[in-house]
Amino acid sequence: MTLQGIIDKMEAKNFIMNLIKEGKHFFYKDNVFYGEKCFIVYSVVKWVVAEAKAGEFDEEQVKNYLNAISAYLKGDIEMFWENGTLYVRKLK
């Protein structure tokens, strides 16, 4: 898949909606939405898409961030923003 294909597929809103449809990480139960990690994932995807569109990230960097998001959702790493910088910390 090309970089543009990856970018198009992972637009932030679509990316989150697909995760909600999967029902693993974000889901509805009894009319309540559960999405503990939703804000971080959305903000990282939105940032990665913007950087890729601006030519700041190449295909490999985009894939690395997707892998980091996957590890974050599995609980293997912690992701957080501090003063506009994304930090990643290994938990396991």
Buried (B, 14 or more C-beta within 10 A) or exposed (E): EEBEEBBEEBBBEEBBEEBBEEEEBBBEEEEEEEBEBBEBBBBBBBBBBEBBEEEEBEBEBBBEBBEBBEBBBEEEBBBEEEEEEBEEEEEE
